[in-house]
Amino acid sequence: MAKGNCGSCGKVLTPENASSSVFKGGYGRCRACENERQKIRSRTLGGRFRLGSSQAKTNRHKWELSFQQYAAIVVSEKCFYCGGPLPNAAGGLDRESNGDYSWDAVLPCCGKQPKALGPRGCNEIKSGEIPPILLFVRRWYEKYGKLPTERDFEEKLQKFKAERDRTYKILCGLNSEQIKRLKNHTSVRRFLASLGGKK
C-alpha cells in the first residue's frame, strides 16, 4: 500500500482517522481497521489467553497458566456452571475462592459480553462472593427444577478434569508450529479435529 494510505482499506490517513504515529509515519492502519483487527485477534485463543493474563495482573492476581493449560481448560467451550458458551473476547475463567489463576483453581465460566442484553453471566454473579458449589447448585436448580447432590457436583468436576487433562496431554505433544496455529484459532476442538482426529 502506498505511503499515506491505510494498509487495510486504502483510505488516506489523516490526523482524524489515524493515530499520530501512524499518520506521521505514513504507514499502518486507520483507527477503524486497527480496532477491527484487535477485535478479531481478541477472539482467538492466543488473544483471550493474553487478555486473561493482563487482566489478572491488573487485578493483582498471579497468572500461573501456560497457554497449553489455558487451552485445555477452555476446550469444552462451555461454562462449568450453566453450560452456556464462554465469552469470545475474554479469558472465560473463574477463580476458586477468588484466588490466583492456577491449574487446579480455575474453571471455565461464562460472562456477559460488554453491552450485551440479558442477565449477568456466572462469573459476574459469583464475583468471589459465592463458592463454586453454591453457584453450581443455583444453576442446576434453574436447569432441572431440583437441587443437586454433592455427588452431582463431584461427578461434573471429575468429568471436567478428565477432559481437561486428556486435552492437555495432547496439546503438550504439539510442535511449535502447531501451537502457533492453535493460538490463532478460536476453538481447541475444531483445531484438533483439523489435525486428523487427535481428539
N, C-alpha and C positions, 0 to 999 in steps of 0.2 A: 504494500500500500504506500502511496506517495506521502512524503513528509507533510504534516499539517492536516492529515485526514485520519479519522478513526480507523484502527486496524481491523475492526469487525464490520461496521456498517458503511464505512466510507464517507461519512459526513465530515464537513470541515470542522476542525477542532477550534473552539472558541473559549474564552475565559468563563462563559456562562455554562457550557455543556461539558467541560473537562476540568480535571484537577489542574492546579497551577503548574505542577511539574510536567504533566503530560502536554499541556498547552505550550509551555516554554520549550520543551524538548522537541515537540512536533511529532512524536511517535507514541502510540499507545491507544487506549480505547476511551471513547466518550463515557460520561458517568452512567448513562443508561445501559450501555453494553457491558461496562465493568460490573455494575450491580447485578445484571442478569447472569454474568459469568460466575460471580460469587454465590448467587443463589443456587445455581446448578452444582457448583463444587461443594456447597454445604450439604447437599443431599447425597453425596457419595459416602461410602463407608469411611474413607480416609478423612473426609471433611467433617463428618459427625464425630469421629474419634478426636480430631484436633479441637473441635468446638467443645466437646465434653471435657477434655483436658484443660483447656484455657478457662472454662467456667469454674472448674474445680479449684484452680489456682487463684482465680479472682475471689472465690468464696473461702479461701484459706483451708482447703481440704487437700490431702495428699491424693495424687493420681498414681496408683501403683500398677496400672494395667498396661500390658503391651498391646500392640494393635491386634495380634492374633487372639489374645484373650478377649479383647473387646468384641471382635467379630464373632467369636464362639458364643459369647453371652447373648448377643442380639440375633443369633441365627434363626430363631423361631419367627422373628418379625412381629411377635405378639406380646402384649402386656401380660406379665405373670398373673396379675390380679384379676383383670376383667376380660382378657383375651382380645382386646381392641388392638388396632395397629399401633406400632411405635411411631413417634414423631419422625417426619422425614427431613427435618432440618435442626435436629438437636440430638444430644447423646443418647437419650432414651434409657437412662439407668436410674435406679432407685437405691439409695444407700441404706443399709441396715442400721437402725438406731442413730441415724443422722451422722454417721461416722465418715471414714475415708473411703475412697474408691479402690477396693482391693478384690481379688479373685473370689473369695468366699463371702464377701459382704455386700454384693450388688445383685440386683435382679432387673430383668428388662421391664420397663414401666412406661406407660403412655403419659403424655402430657398434651394439653390442648395447644394447638399451634397459635402463634400470635395473631390476634384479631379474629380468631375463628369463633363461630357461633357455637352454642351448646354448653353443656356442663363442663366443669373443670375435669382435667384428666386425673388419674390415680395419683401421680406424683405430686400434683398441686394440692390434692386433698390431704395427702399424708403430711408433706412438709415437715417431717421429723417429729410430728406430734402423735401420730398413730402407729403403733408397732405393726410390722408387716402382717402378722397373723390376724390382727383385727381388721385391717383393710381387706384381707382375703375373705374373712367372714362376711363382711359387708357386701362385697361384690358377688360372693357365692349366693347369698340370700336374695340379692336383686335378680340373679340369673335363674335360680332354681326354686325360689319361694320357700326354702327351708334352710336351717342352719347346718353348716358342715361340721364334721367331726375333726378332731385333731389329726386323725389318720388321713382324712381327705387332704389336709394341708401338707402333711408329710409326704404323701404319695405324689402330689403335684410337684413338690420341691425336689423329690428324688428323680422324677421324670425329667424335670428341667436340668438338673445337674448331670444326668446321664447323657442327654443330648448335647449339652454344653461341653462336657469332657470328651465325648466322641468327636465332635467337630474340632475342638482344639488340637487333638492328636492329628487329625487330617491336615489342618492348617499349618502345623509345625513341619509337615513333610513337603510343603510347597517350596519351590525355589524362589529366588529374589525377584525374578521377572513376573512370576505368578502372583506374588504378594503385591507387587506394584500394580498389576492389573486389578487385583481384588480391591485395592484402595480406591480405584477409580470406578468401581462398580457400586450399585445401590443395594444389591441383595447377595448375601453369602450363599443362600440356597441356589439361586439361579447361576451364580458364578461356578459353584462346584458342579452343578449339572452340566455346564458348558465344557467342563474338563473331561466329560465322559463318564458320568455317573459315579464319581468318587463318594458321593453322599447319598 
